[in-house]
Amino acid sequence: MWKDVAELKDKKILIVGLGRTGVALAKFLTKHEAQVTVTDHKSKPELSAQLEQLEGYTNIKFELGSHSPKTFLSQDLVILSPGVAPHLKIFEYARQQGIKITGEFEFVSAFIKEPVVAITGTNGKTTVARLAESMLKESGVTCWVGGSTETPLTNYLLQEERARVVLVEVSSFMLEHVNDFSAVNVVFTNLAENHLERYRSMEDYVNAKRKIFKNTNQATTSILNADDNAVVELARDPAVQRGRIFYFSRKPALEPQIMNIGGAVNVGDELRVRTGPEIESFSIKNIKMKGKHAIENVMAALLLAREHGATHEAVQKVIDAFGGLRHRLEYVRKVGGVLFYNDSKATNVHAVSRALDCFDENVILIAGGKDTNLNYGPLQNMIKRKVKTLILVGEAKERINRDLGDFSETYLIGTFEEAVLIAYQKSRIGDIVLLSPGCSSFDMFDSYEERGDYFKEIVKKFK
């Protein structure tokens, strides 16, 4: 694979998928004089917003509405956007004909000369990345954050400025094509069932995640969640053991073991941390984020930030001040004694469990969305203990009802707005209305952000 942008000149490169990533790739490759073709199964009218961003790029060819096998066979390289599943028949056909196919993450990372940190896990990637970014910036260390969120990794190469460290949120989709990518740090937050609309089994999903360790070496420091059995199991892989490992844990009993090898442990209102010869202490008395998982995210971020020069003072300042991110257990408002929380980013069962763990009882839970074949059974005990009313909406409502409907008063609702209105009608003083869907948004909305914003818009009208 090419590692110098000068090598891209005159190369025939096909981009599959014209979302945010496809647009960024088209701009980058055109800038370096590659012969670019973009293909997408969506039609020109459906992609009008993306095509608008590429107006003036007259050298780009477009094949929209379908994929042509002939076009694939005339390329030096095919690059898939993360949202494009890699197992379509046309890709297999192209591979059989000797065409090289890769993903945006694998392709773009080869051109980045700065230290790259890969942050992965089923949940918590963005929060860890933004916490670490705040700690580093507060310490005067320049960093860039992107990846699986709305900012493709390609955007880093499109900008002129270079950072001291590049923090990449890495989804399983981005890892599917990893062959040569190597990170200076790997952060693994947790691992739970997810994306079963794309993967045939949990094993396939785990195997995609496992690729983040493919090229770890003695210079790699991995930062891993000691409280997550699936992550610990992955850490037993010989590939992981080639480098140094820092563990983080909320279990005080693990303090002696972790302080011996390096890492972070939550003991009472303190985080005890060792990344070098000395043991440090950070206070979490003033932490603003809700939930036990917030402490896990802070530990992962501070271990990462300290690795890249964040000061003790800066880390403590961020722990005290960081209020969390939008759509992640975001407090909306209090109306008539009822508290409303927007957790629209909770797109899997593990995320809903973490959200419910923050509340004792009297929760009115709004769940549902696109059906991604998840098993909601693990939530049964929490629903029984904490949820007084379950409001189900969207494509997955019947599946969720089969798994959870017997454990709470349950309503299956037709529209999202109606679901929020009924949740309010059913609430009483002291109740919590929680939007934590456990599903992606794509049956009703273009993104979890749009879903969360609509929830807040509805709630702000309540009197």
C-alpha positions as CSV (number, residue, x, y, z in Angstrom):
1,M,0.0,0.0,0.0
2,W,1.1,3.5,-0.7
3,K,2.6,5.6,2.2
4,D,3.5,8.9,0.4
5,V,0.8,11.1,-1.2
6,A,3.0,11.6,-4.2
7,E,2.4,8.0,-5.1
8,L,-1.4,8.7,-5.6
9,K,-0.8,10.7,-8.8
10,D,-2.7,9.1,-11.7
11,K,-3.8,6.0,-9.7
12,K,-7.3,4.8,-10.6
13,I,-9.2,4.7,-7.3
14,L,-12.8,3.8,-6.7
15,I,-14.6,5.1,-3.6
16,V,-17.6,3.1,-2.6
17,G,-20.2,5.1,-0.5
18,L,-20.8,8.8,-0.8
19,G,-21.4,9.7,2.9
20,R,-19.2,12.0,4.9
21,T,-16.3,9.7,4.5
22,G,-16.7,9.3,0.7
23,V,-16.9,13.1,0.3
24,A,-13.7,13.6,2.3
25,L,-11.9,10.8,0.4
26,A,-12.9,12.3,-2.9
27,K,-11.5,15.7,-1.9
28,F,-8.2,14.2,-0.6
29,L,-7.6,11.9,-3.6
30,T,-8.4,14.6,-6.1
31,K,-6.1,17.0,-4.3
32,H,-3.3,14.5,-4.9
33,E,-4.2,14.0,-8.6
34,A,-5.6,10.5,-8.4
35,Q,-8.2,9.4,-11.0
36,V,-11.3,9.2,-8.8
37,T,-14.6,7.5,-9.4
38,V,-17.3,7.4,-6.7
39,T,-20.1,4.8,-6.7
40,D,-23.1,4.5,-4.5
41,H,-26.3,2.5,-4.7
42,K,-28.3,5.6,-3.8
43,S,-29.6,7.9,-6.6
44,K,-28.4,11.4,-7.5
45,P,-31.4,13.1,-5.9
46,E,-30.8,11.1,-2.7
47,L,-27.2,12.2,-2.6
48,S,-27.8,15.9,-3.5
49,A,-26.4,17.2,-0.3
50,Q,-23.1,15.3,-0.7
51,L,-22.8,16.1,-4.4
52,E,-23.2,19.8,-3.5
53,Q,-20.1,19.5,-1.4
54,L,-18.1,18.3,-4.4
55,E,-19.2,21.0,-6.8
56,G,-16.2,22.3,-8.6
57,Y,-14.3,18.9,-8.4
58,T,-14.8,18.4,-12.2
59,N,-12.4,15.5,-12.4
60,I,-14.4,13.1,-10.3
61,K,-16.6,10.5,-12.1
62,F,-19.8,9.4,-10.5
63,E,-21.7,6.1,-10.9
64,L,-24.9,6.4,-8.8
65,G,-27.9,4.2,-8.4
66,S,-26.0,0.9,-8.8
67,H,-22.5,-0.6,-8.8
68,S,-20.9,-1.6,-12.1
69,P,-18.6,-4.7,-12.1
70,K,-16.8,-3.3,-15.1
71,T,-15.8,-0.1,-13.2
72,F,-14.5,-2.2,-10.3
73,L,-12.2,-4.2,-12.6
74,S,-10.5,-1.1,-14.1
75,Q,-9.2,0.2,-10.7
76,D,-5.8,0.2,-9.0
77,L,-7.6,0.3,-5.6
78,V,-11.2,0.2,-4.2
79,I,-11.8,2.0,-0.9
80,L,-14.9,1.2,1.1
81,S,-16.5,3.8,3.4
82,P,-17.1,2.4,6.9
83,G,-20.9,2.2,6.4
84,V,-20.5,-0.2,3.4
85,A,-20.7,-3.9,4.4
86,P,-17.6,-5.7,3.0
87,H,-19.3,-8.9,2.0
88,L,-21.3,-7.9,-1.0
89,K,-21.0,-10.2,-4.0
90,I,-19.5,-7.5,-6.2
91,F,-16.6,-7.0,-3.8
92,E,-15.9,-10.8,-3.7
93,Y,-16.0,-10.9,-7.5
94,A,-13.5,-7.9,-7.7
95,R,-11.1,-9.6,-5.2
96,Q,-11.2,-12.8,-7.3
97,Q,-10.1,-10.8,-10.3
98,G,-7.1,-9.5,-8.3
99,I,-8.5,-6.0,-7.4
100,K,-7.2,-4.7,-4.1
101,I,-10.0,-3.6,-1.7
102,T,-9.4,-1.7,1.5
103,G,-11.2,0.5,4.0
104,E,-10.8,4.3,4.6
105,F,-9.2,3.8,8.0
106,E,-6.5,1.4,6.8
107,F,-5.9,3.5,3.7
108,V,-5.7,6.9,5.3
109,S,-3.7,5.9,8.4
110,A,-0.8,5.0,6.2
111,F,-0.3,8.7,5.3
112,I,-0.4,10.0,8.9
113,K,3.1,10.5,10.3
114,E,2.1,11.7,13.8
115,P,1.4,9.2,16.7
116,V,-2.0,7.6,16.3
117,V,-4.1,6.5,19.3
118,A,-6.9,4.0,18.5
119,I,-9.9,4.1,20.9
120,T,-12.4,1.3,20.5
121,G,-15.1,-0.5,22.4
122,T,-18.9,-1.0,22.1
123,N,-19.6,2.2,24.1
124,G,-17.7,5.2,25.5
125,K,-15.3,5.9,22.6
126,T,-16.3,9.5,22.0
127,T,-16.4,10.4,25.7
128,V,-12.9,8.9,26.3
129,A,-11.6,10.7,23.2
130,R,-13.1,14.1,24.2
131,L,-11.9,13.8,27.8
132,A,-8.4,12.9,26.7
133,E,-8.5,15.8,24.2
134,S,-9.5,18.2,27.0
135,M,-6.8,17.0,29.3
136,L,-4.1,17.3,26.6
137,K,-5.2,20.7,25.4
138,E,-5.3,22.0,28.9
139,S,-1.7,20.9,29.1
140,G,-0.7,22.6,25.9
141,V,-0.5,19.4,23.8
142,T,-2.2,19.8,20.4
143,C,-4.4,16.9,19.4
144,W,-6.9,16.0,16.7
145,V,-10.0,13.9,17.3
146,G,-12.1,12.0,14.7
147,G,-12.9,8.6,13.3
148,S,-16.2,6.9,13.7
149,T,-18.1,10.0,14.6
150,E,-19.1,12.8,12.1
151,T,-15.5,13.6,11.4
152,P,-13.8,11.0,9.1
153,L,-10.1,10.3,9.6
154,T,-9.5,11.7,6.1
155,N,-10.3,15.2,7.4
156,Y,-7.1,15.2,9.3
157,L,-5.1,15.0,6.1
158,L,-7.3,17.6,4.4
159,Q,-6.3,20.3,7.0
160,E,-3.0,22.1,7.0
161,E,-2.3,22.0,10.7
162,R,-0.6,18.9,12.3
163,A,-1.2,17.8,15.8
164,R,1.2,16.2,18.4
165,V,-1.2,13.2,18.7
166,V,-4.1,11.9,16.6
167,L,-7.0,10.4,18.6
168,V,-9.1,8.1,16.5
169,E,-12.4,6.6,17.6
170,V,-12.4,3.2,15.8
171,S,-15.6,1.3,15.1
172,S,-15.7,-2.4,14.2
173,F,-16.6,-1.3,10.7
174,M,-13.3,0.6,10.4
175,L,-11.3,-2.4,11.6
176,E,-12.7,-4.9,9.1
177,H,-9.9,-4.1,6.6
178,V,-7.0,-3.6,8.9
179,N,-3.8,-5.2,7.6
180,D,-0.9,-2.8,8.3
181,F,-2.3,-0.2,10.7
182,S,-0.4,0.2,14.0
183,A,-1.2,2.5,16.9
184,V,1.1,3.9,19.5
185,N,-1.8,3.3,22.0
186,V,-4.9,1.1,21.9
187,V,-7.7,1.9,24.3
188,F,-10.5,-0.7,24.7
189,T,-13.4,0.5,26.8
190,N,-15.8,-2.5,26.8
191,L,-17.2,-5.2,24.6
192,A,-20.9,-6.2,24.3
193,E,-23.3,-7.4,21.7
194,N,-23.8,-4.9,18.8
195,H,-24.3,-4.5,15.1
196,L,-25.8,-7.9,14.6
197,E,-27.6,-6.5,11.5
198,R,-24.1,-6.5,9.9
199,Y,-22.4,-9.5,11.5
200,R,-23.6,-13.1,11.4
201,S,-22.8,-13.6,15.1
202,M,-21.2,-12.0,18.1
203,E,-18.1,-13.9,17.3
204,D,-17.8,-12.1,14.0
205,Y,-18.2,-8.8,15.7
206,V,-15.5,-9.6,18.3
207,N,-13.2,-10.8,15.6
208,A,-13.5,-7.4,13.8
209,K,-12.7,-5.6,17.1
210,R,-9.8,-8.0,17.7
211,K,-8.0,-6.6,14.6
212,I,-7.1,-3.4,16.6
213,F,-4.3,-5.5,18.2
214,K,-3.1,-7.0,14.9
215,N,0.2,-5.0,14.7
216,T,0.8,-4.1,18.3
217,N,4.5,-4.3,19.3
218,Q,6.9,-3.5,22.2
219,A,6.3,0.2,21.6
220,T,2.5,-0.1,22.0
221,T,0.7,0.6,25.3
222,S,-2.8,-0.8,25.5
223,I,-5.2,0.6,28.0
224,L,-7.9,-2.0,28.9
225,N,-10.9,-2.3,31.1
226,A,-10.1,-4.9,33.7
227,D,-13.8,-5.1,34.8
228,D,-15.0,-6.3,31.4
229,N,-14.5,-10.0,31.0
230,A,-14.7,-9.9,27.2
231,V,-11.9,-7.3,27.1
232,V,-9.8,-9.2,29.5
233,E,-10.2,-12.4,27.4
234,L,-9.0,-10.5,24.3
235,A,-6.0,-9.2,26.3
236,R,-4.8,-12.8,26.6
237,D,-4.1,-12.9,22.9
238,P,-0.4,-13.1,22.3
239,A,-0.6,-10.1,19.9
240,V,-1.7,-7.9,22.8
241,Q,1.0,-9.2,25.1
242,R,3.8,-8.0,22.8
243,G,3.4,-4.5,24.3
244,R,2.8,-2.8,27.6
245,I,-0.7,-3.0,29.2
246,F,-2.3,-0.6,31.6
247,Y,-5.6,-1.8,33.2
248,F,-8.3,0.3,34.7
249,S,-10.8,-0.9,37.2
250,R,-13.6,0.3,39.6
251,K,-12.8,-2.6,42.0
252,P,-10.6,-1.5,44.9
253,A,-9.5,-5.1,45.5
254,L,-7.5,-5.0,42.2
255,E,-5.5,-2.0,43.5
256,P,-2.3,-4.0,44.5
257,Q,-2.2,-5.9,41.3
258,I,-2.8,-2.9,39.0
259,M,-0.4,-0.6,40.9
260,N,2.2,-3.3,40.4
261,I,2.0,-3.3,36.6
262,G,0.5,0.1,35.9
263,G,-3.0,1.5,35.4
264,A,-5.8,3.1,37.4
265,V,-8.2,2.0,40.2
266,N,-11.2,3.7,41.7
267,V,-10.9,3.6,45.5
268,G,-13.7,5.6,47.2
269,D,-13.6,9.2,46.0
270,E,-10.1,8.8,44.5
271,L,-8.5,7.4,41.4
272,R,-5.1,5.9,42.1
273,V,-2.9,5.9,39.0
274,R,0.5,4.6,38.1
275,T,2.0,5.2,34.7
276,G,5.6,5.5,35.9
277,P,7.6,5.0,39.1
278,E,5.2,7.0,41.3
279,I,1.6,6.4,42.3
280,E,-0.6,9.5,41.8
281,S,-4.0,10.3,43.2
282,F,-6.9,12.2,41.5
283,S,-10.1,13.2,43.2
284,I,-13.5,12.4,41.7
285,K,-15.6,14.1,44.4
286,N,-16.7,16.8,42.0
287,I,-17.3,14.7,38.9
288,K,-20.3,16.0,37.0
289,M,-21.0,13.0,34.7
290,K,-23.6,10.5,35.8
291,G,-23.0,6.8,36.1
292,K,-20.3,4.3,37.2
293,H,-19.3,4.0,33.6
294,A,-18.3,7.7,33.7
295,I,-15.5,6.8,36.1
296,E,-14.3,4.1,33.7
297,N,-14.2,6.6,30.9
298,V,-12.3,9.1,33.1
299,M,-9.7,6.4,34.0
300,A,-9.2,5.4,30.4
301,A,-8.8,9.0,29.3
302,L,-6.4,10.1,32.0
303,L,-4.1,7.0,31.4
304,L,-4.0,8.0,27.7
305,A,-3.5,11.7,28.4
306,R,-0.7,11.1,30.9
307,E,1.0,8.9,28.2
308,H,1.2,12.0,26.0
309,G,2.2,14.7,28.4
310,A,-0.9,15.8,30.2
311,T,-0.1,17.4,33.6
312,H,-1.6,16.3,36.9
313,E,-3.1,19.8,37.3
314,A,-4.8,19.7,33.9
315,V,-6.2,16.2,34.4
316,Q,-7.7,17.1,37.7
317,K,-9.2,20.3,36.3
318,V,-10.9,18.4,33.5
319,I,-12.2,15.7,35.8
320,D,-13.9,18.5,37.9
321,A,-15.2,20.5,34.9
322,F,-16.2,18.0,32.2
323,G,-20.0,17.8,32.0
324,G,-20.4,15.0,29.5
325,L,-21.5,15.1,25.8
326,R,-24.8,15.7,24.0
327,H,-27.1,12.7,23.7
328,R,-25.2,10.7,26.3
329,L,-27.3,10.8,29.5
330,E,-27.8,14.5,28.8
331,Y,-30.0,16.2,31.3
332,V,-32.8,18.1,29.4
333,R,-35.0,19.8,32.0
334,K,-37.3,19.3,34.9
335,V,-41.1,19.7,34.3
336,G,-43.7,19.4,37.0
337,G,-41.2,17.4,39.2
338,V,-40.3,15.0,36.4
339,L,-36.7,14.8,35.2
340,F,-36.0,14.3,31.5
341,Y,-32.8,12.7,30.1
342,N,-31.7,12.3,26.5
343,D,-29.5,9.2,26.0
344,S,-30.2,8.9,22.2
345,K,-26.6,7.7,21.7
346,A,-27.5,4.4,23.5
347,T,-27.9,2.3,20.4
348,N,-27.3,-1.1,22.0
349,V,-28.4,-3.2,25.0
350,H,-25.1,-2.5,26.9
351,A,-25.6,1.2,26.7
352,V,-29.2,1.0,28.0
353,S,-28.0,-1.1,30.9
354,R,-25.4,1.6,31.8
355,A,-28.0,4.3,31.6
356,L,-30.5,2.5,33.8
357,D,-27.7,1.8,36.3
358,C,-27.6,5.5,37.0
359,F,-31.2,5.5,38.5
360,D,-32.7,3.7,41.4
361,E,-36.4,3.4,40.4
362,N,-39.4,5.2,38.9
363,V,-38.0,5.3,35.3
364,I,-40.2,5.7,32.3
365,L,-38.1,4.3,29.6
366,I,-38.6,5.2,25.9
367,A,-36.9,2.6,23.7
368,G,-36.9,1.3,20.2
369,G,-35.7,2.2,16.7
370,K,-34.2,0.3,13.8
371,D,-34.2,-3.5,14.4
372,T,-30.6,-4.7,14.5
373,N,-31.3,-8.3,15.7
374,L,-30.1,-7.6,19.3
375,N,-31.2,-9.7,22.3
376,Y,-32.8,-7.5,24.9
377,G,-33.2,-10.3,27.5
378,P,-30.2,-9.2,29.6
379,L,-32.2,-6.1,30.6
380,Q,-35.1,-8.0,32.2
381,N,-33.9,-7.7,35.8
382,M,-33.2,-4.0,35.4
383,I,-36.6,-3.4,33.8
384,K,-38.3,-5.3,36.6
385,R,-36.5,-3.3,39.3
386,K,-36.3,0.2,37.9
387,V,-38.7,0.8,35.1
388,K,-42.3,1.6,36.0
389,T,-43.4,2.1,32.4
390,L,-41.8,1.0,29.1
391,I,-42.7,3.0,26.0
392,L,-41.7,1.2,22.8
393,V,-41.6,2.7,19.3
394,G,-40.1,2.1,15.9
395,E,-39.2,-0.9,13.9
396,A,-37.8,-3.0,16.8
397,K,-40.7,-2.4,19.2
398,E,-42.2,-5.9,18.7
399,R,-38.8,-7.6,19.3
400,I,-38.2,-5.6,22.5
401,N,-41.7,-6.3,23.7
402,R,-41.2,-10.0,23.3
403,D,-38.1,-9.8,25.5
404,L,-39.1,-7.2,28.0
405,G,-42.9,-6.5,27.8
406,D,-43.8,-8.8,30.7
407,F,-41.5,-7.0,33.2
408,S,-43.2,-3.6,33.2
409,E,-46.3,-1.7,32.2
410,T,-45.6,-1.6,28.4
411,Y,-47.1,0.4,25.5
412,L,-46.3,0.0,21.8
413,I,-46.6,3.4,20.1
414,G,-46.8,4.4,16.5
415,T,-44.8,7.6,16.3
416,F,-41.9,9.0,18.2
417,E,-43.7,12.2,19.2
418,E,-46.6,10.2,20.6
419,A,-44.2,8.0,22.5
420,V,-42.7,11.1,24.3
421,L,-46.1,12.6,25.0
422,I,-47.4,9.4,26.5
423,A,-44.2,9.1,28.6
424,Y,-45.0,12.5,30.0
425,Q,-48.7,11.7,30.6
426,K,-47.7,8.6,32.5
427,S,-45.2,10.4,34.7
428,R,-45.6,11.6,38.3
429,I,-43.6,13.9,40.6
430,G,-40.2,12.2,41.2
431,D,-40.2,10.1,38.0
432,I,-37.5,10.1,35.4
433,V,-38.3,10.0,31.7
434,L,-35.3,8.5,29.9
435,L,-34.8,8.2,26.2
436,S,-32.4,5.3,25.9
437,P,-33.4,3.5,22.7
438,G,-31.2,0.5,22.6
439,C,-31.4,0.7,18.8
440,S,-29.9,2.8,15.9
441,S,-32.1,5.6,14.7
442,F,-32.3,4.9,11.0
443,D,-35.9,3.7,10.8
444,M,-37.2,7.2,11.7
445,F,-34.2,9.5,11.7
446,D,-31.0,10.2,9.8
447,S,-28.9,10.0,13.0
448,Y,-29.0,9.6,16.8
449,E,-28.3,13.3,17.0
450,E,-31.5,14.1,15.0
451,R,-33.4,11.7,17.3
452,G,-32.0,13.3,20.5
453,D,-32.6,16.8,19.3
454,Y,-36.2,16.0,18.4
455,F,-36.7,14.5,21.9
456,K,-35.4,17.7,23.5
457,E,-37.5,19.9,21.2
458,I,-40.7,18.0,22.3
459,V,-39.7,18.1,26.0
460,K,-39.0,21.8,25.9
461,K,-42.6,22.5,24.9
462,F,-44.0,20.8,28.0
463,K,-45.6,23.0,30.6
